[in-house]
Amino acid sequence: MALKALDIYKLLPKKNCKECGDPTCLTFAMKLAGGKADVDLCPHLDEQAKAVLGASTRPPIRLVKIGIGERSFAIGEEFVLYRHEKTFYHPPGIFFKVSDTQTMEEVSAVTKRVRDESFIRVGSDLRCNGIALENSSGTKEMFAAAVATVEKAADLPLVLISEKTESLFAALVHCGTYRPLLHAATKENFKEMCALAKHHDCPLVIKARGLEQLAQLAKECALEGVQDLVMDSSPQSLGEFITASTAIRQLAITRAMPDLGYPVFLDATGSDIQDAAIALGIVKYASVIVTAPLSEASAKAALTLRQNIYTDPQKPIQMNPGLYRVGTPGKDAPVLMTVNFSLTFFTLQGYLESTRIPCFMLVVDTEGLSVLTSVAAGKLNETLVRDALIRFGVENEVAHKKLIIPGYAAPLSGRIEEMTGWKVLVGPRDAAEIGEYLEQEWKK
């Protein structure tokens, strides 16, 4: 049962020392009660108080960081079962799996692909996250050599997969300070794996079949001093994965089984329908997804799905309002008004670039709504357009006063002309037709 803020406050030292990052102990207690802080942030909390607070005050799913540097990322710290309740915060990491039995050239090629390959969608660079290296050879020498090859090729987060602690020890000689994710601690080897993870400050995957077994293993690893855990339920099918991952999320966020409050691991390479496994992992709570190297088309599909699922459904991706240039427009260039819904912006921008006609895009603030929706909701109106023309100094950029508005905003054309003094031209409803429209209708 989660504790209330006042109950937590009674257990705090009440020093108001600010060392936790909050101005008072009461503020810190309120954050703890809301699952937005960790008890470890208080340096003056005694062990007895920590034991009482424990998992009832930390975020229901622990935040775990993988890697160091620019490509590092965080997983976990989720608060809801369904994204429409609030949002999902930390997208799953997608790792391409390679083996130490492959040639070093093959290992290096996959690593460089993950390092360099990115896709741009609605203004964001979409990338896979890292390399999962498996100790298929069973020898520590080959495993260490493969890790050295990956490290030489790129600075990427790693998942090190081996049943042998001696192989992991040899691999960590090359990357132990970069926080790779170690896979995996089991009932049989967890003490040795915890010692290794603790020594190198690495997150650790725990692996067991059955939720009770996972919870018990998590508790035992925590007692060994390893808090950054990721859970592998070792599913034998996609159906088993969905059942286990859903139960873990539900039991964690309701705190019915707080020992399950950790991110979830999925190895999709064991599925004969890998693309489907990745998709299910993204939408059903996997935080680390290991896959064989994907085709370009499959990678784009997975990254697009991940971006969609981890975009706040209550806050559409928005562009900053302003005057944007396409090419190098001059004083006679057309000015096209659009909204700050990012998908609308980048779709129109793409078609404008393909026309090779230099122009201006006047982006007005409709709070991220599309043209049709913003017109219907009254978010797009003549006052907004007038204010944008003035604010962004459009008259100083062009020698004319002609404004092209989207076809769906046609009902506003008269009112915009009356309020702004600009001549309004109604463009096409479909952005794909903008090139033909400019060729035929724009008068220089």
N, C-alpha and C positions, 0 to 999 in steps of 0.2 A: 504494500500500500504506500502510495506517495505521501510524503510528509508535507504539512503546510508550512508557509514561510515563517510563522512565529515559532512553530515547533523546532524548525531548523535553527532559527536565531538563538534560541535558548542554548544550543549546543556549540555555538561559535564563541571565540574568545572575547568578542566585543571590544577589540582594541581600536577599531576604525583606522588601521594602519595604512590602508590603501594598497598594500602589496599584492592583493589579488586583482587589482585593476579597477575596483569599484570604490566609491567615496566612503561608504559605510558598510558595516557588517550586515545591517538590515537590507541594504540594496543587494548585497551578495546573497543573502538568504532568499530573497525574492527570486533572483536568477536561478538559484539552486532548485527552488520549488517548481519553477517553470521548465526545468531541464535544460537551461541555457548556460550552465556553468558546471565546472567540475570541482569536487571537494579538494582535489590536489592543488588548486590554485591558492589555497589558504596555507601559508607556511607555519602558522601557529596552532593548527588544529591537532589535537592529540590523537593517538591511535584508537582509543576507545570511541571518541566521537566519530572518527572516520568509519569505524566498523558499524556504528549505529546508522550513519547516513548512507554509506555504501552506494549500492546501485539504485536506491530509491530516489536519489537526488540528481545523479548525472543524467545527461540526455539519454532517452530510452535506447538509442542505438549509438554506440560509441563512435566518435570521430577518429578515423585512422588515416595517417598520412603515409604515402608510399613515394619513395624517391627523394632526391635532393636537387634543388636548382630549378631552372626554368620549366622543365617538363614534369616536375613533381605534381602530385594532385592528392586530394583528400576524398575519402569515401565515408559513408555512414552519416551519423547525426541527422537521421530522418525522423519525422514526428507523426506522419499520417499513413494510413493504409491506402487511401485513394487520393490521387493528385488533385482532384477537384475540391477536396476538403481544404487544402491549403496550397501546397506545391511540393515537389521533390527538389532537393537542393544539390546533391552531389552526384553527378553522372557517373555511371560505372566506367571503370578503366577497361579498355579492350587491348588484350595482349596477343601478339602472334607467337605461336609456339614453334620452337626449333629444338633440335636434339643434338647432344654432343657426339652422336654417331654420324652426323652429316659432315660434309667437308667444311673446312673453315671458310672457304669461299662462299658456300651456300649460306652459312650462318651470317657472314658479313653482309651478303646481299639483302637478306631479309631485314637485318638491322638497319641498313642504310635506307631501305624503302620506308620503314616506319619513321625514321628520322626525317625524311625529306617529303613524304607524300602528304598532301593536305588538299582539302576541297573547300571552296568558298561557297557558303550558302547564307543568304540574307545577311551579308556583312560579317559573318563569323568564319574563322578558319577551323575546319573540322579535321581532327586527326585521331588516329589510333594512339595508344598511350605508351606501349613498351613491348618488351620481349619476355616471353616465358621460356626458360631454358630447362630442358629435362635431362636428367642424368641417366639416359637410356643405357649407356655403356656399363654403368655400375662401378666405374673406376673414378677415383678422385682426380687422377692426372688429366684424363680427357675432359672431365667436367670443368676443371680449373682452366684448361686451355681454351675451351669454348667461351667461358665467361670473359677471359682476357681478350678474346676476339671481339666480343660484343662491346666491351668497354673501349676498345681501341677505335671501333667504328662510330660510336655515338654515345652521348650522355643521356641515356634513357632509363626510366624506371624498369626494374627487373622483378620477375617472379622466378625464384630458384626452386626447382622441383626435384627432390631426391629423398629416398627413404633412409639414406645413410648420412649420419651426422658428420662422418669424416669427409665425405664429398662436399657437404655444405661448408665445412670448416675451410677446406682447400679453396673453394670458390670465393668465400668471403675475404680471403687474403687480397683479392683484386677489387672487391666492391663493398666491403663491409661497412665503410663509412657513408655509403650512399643510400641506406635504408631500403634494401631490396625486401620483397615479401618472401618469407620462407614457407615452403610447403613440404611436408605437413607434420604436425605433431599428432600422435595417436595415443591411445591408452598405454601402449607398450613403450613408447619412446619419449613421452612428453617431458620428462625431467631433463633429458639430454638436450632436446630441442629448445626448451625454455632457457636453459643455461646459455646456449648458443645465441638465441635471440636477445637475451638480456645483455650479454657481453657486448654485442654489436649494435644494440638499440634498434633492432629490426622488428617490424610487425610479423606476426606468425599466424599461419593457417592452422586451424585445428580440424581434424577429420574423424568423423564417427558416424555410424548409422543409428538413427533414432534421436529424437529431440532430447530425451532424458540423458542419453549418453553424451550428447553435445554439451548440454548444460553442465553436467558434472565435470567434463573435461575442461570447459571454460573456467569453472570455479577452481579447479586444481592448478591450471596455468596461472590464474590470477594470484593464487597463494604462492606460486613460485616467483612472482614479481613481474610477470608479463601481462600487461594490460591491453596492448594493441593487438587484438585478435580478429581473425576473419574466419567464418564458419563454412566448412565444406561438409554437407550432409551426405556426400557420396551417393547421389541418386543413380539408380539403375535405368531410369527412363526419364523423358521430359515430364511425364505425368507425376512421377515421384518428386522431381525437382519443384514443380509448381506447388504441390501439396506441402512440401517441407519448407520452402522459402516463404510461402504465404503464412504458414503457421508460425514460423520464426518471427516474421514482421509483426503479426498480430499479437503474439504473446509478449513481444518486446515492448511495443508502444503502449500496451495496456498495463505493462509491468506485472503481468500475471506470472511470468517467468523471467525476471530481470537478468538472469545468467545467460539468456539467449540474446542479450542486447548488443549484438555485434553485426558488422556487415557480412554479406553472404558471397561465397565463391562458387563459380560455375566453370567447369571444364567442358566446353562444347565440342571438343574434338572427338569425344566418344560417341557422338550422335551421327546417324547416317543421314540426317537432315540438318546439317550444321547451321545453315542460314536461319531456319526456323528456331533452332535452339538459341541462337544469339538474340533473335527478336523476343523470344519468351523471357530470356534472361534480362533484357533491357526493361521490359514492361512489368516483370514479376520479381523485382527486388534484388537481382544480382548486382553486386558492387564491383566485383572483379570477374571478367569474362575472358577465359583463355580459349583461343581458337587457332586452327591451322591458318596460315596466311590466306587471306581472302582475295578473290578477284577484285578488280577495280569497281565493278558494278555492285558486288555484294558489300564491299567496304562503304561505298557511298550510301547504299540503302541502310546499313546498320547505323552509320553516323548521323544520317538524316533522322532516323527514328529516335535515336538517343537525344538529338537536339530538340525534337518535338516534345518528347515525354518530359524532358527536364527544362522546359520553358514554363514559367508560371502561367497557368491558364487564366488567371485574373489580371495579368499584366502583359499584354501582347508586346512582342519585341518592337521597340520604337527607334526611330531615327531622331536625331536632334533637329528641330526646326531651323531653317536657314536657307540661304541661296547657294545652290550647288552648281558647279560648272561641268558640262559634258564637252570634252574637247577644249578648245581655246576660243570661246565665243567673243564676238566683237559687239559693237554698238547696235548692229542691225540683227542680232541673233534673236530667235524666238524665246519667249519666257513661258514655261509650262508650269502651271500650279498643280501640286499633288499633296497627298496627306503623308503623315509621318509613320504610318504602318509600314514596317520594314519590308515586308514581302511586296507591297505595292511599289515602294520606292525602288527596290532593286530590280523588280520586273520591268518597270518603266525605264530605268537607267540602262538596262541591258538592251532594250529595243532601240533606245535613242543612240546608244553607242554604235549599234549595227547600221544606223542610217548614215553615219559619218557627217551629220549636220551639227556643227557646234551650236549649243543652246544652253539656256539656264533652266534649272529646276527650282521653283519656289516651293519649299516644303513647309506647310502650315501645321500647327499643333492640334491634331484631333484626338489626342490622348491614345494614340496607337490604333485607332479604328480605321477600317477601310473606307473608301469613298462612299459607297452605297450606304453602309451602316452609319457613318458620321452625318450624312445628309439626313437620313431618317431620324437620327437621334438629336438633330439640331446642333451637333458639335461643329459642323462645317457650315459657316454662314458668311454673309457679306462683311460683317464687322471683323471677323477673324482674318479674312483676306486683306481687307484694307490695312489692318494693323501690321500684318506681315510685310506688305509692300513698303510701308513706312519704316518699320523696324530694320529691315534688311537692306534698305537703300536701293531698291531696284531701279528707281528713276535715274540714279547716278551711273548705272551700269549699261543702260540702253538708250538709244536716241528715239525710241517710239514709246507708245503707251498701249500696247496690245498684249493681252493676256489670254493664253489658251488654258481652258479649264477642262477637267475630265467630263466625258459624256454623261456619266451618272450625276454630275453636279449641274446639268443643264437648267433645272428649275431655279437656280440661283443667279443665272446669268444677268438678268435685268437688274436685280437688286445690287449685284456687284458693280455693274456699270454705273448705276446711279450714285452709289456711295463712294466709289474710287475715282471716277472720271476716266477710267481706262476702258478701251474697247475690248469686249469679251468675245473670244472665239470659242465655240464649243467643239472640243476634240472628240475622238472616237471613244466608245465605251471600252473597247478591247485594246489594250496597249500594243498588241501585235500589229495593229493597223496604223500606228502613229507615223511610221515612215512614209507610207503612201499619203497620209493626211498632210504631212508637212510639204511633200513634193507638190501636192495639188492645191492646197488651200493657203499656205503661208505666203503672204505678200511682203516682199522685202522693200 
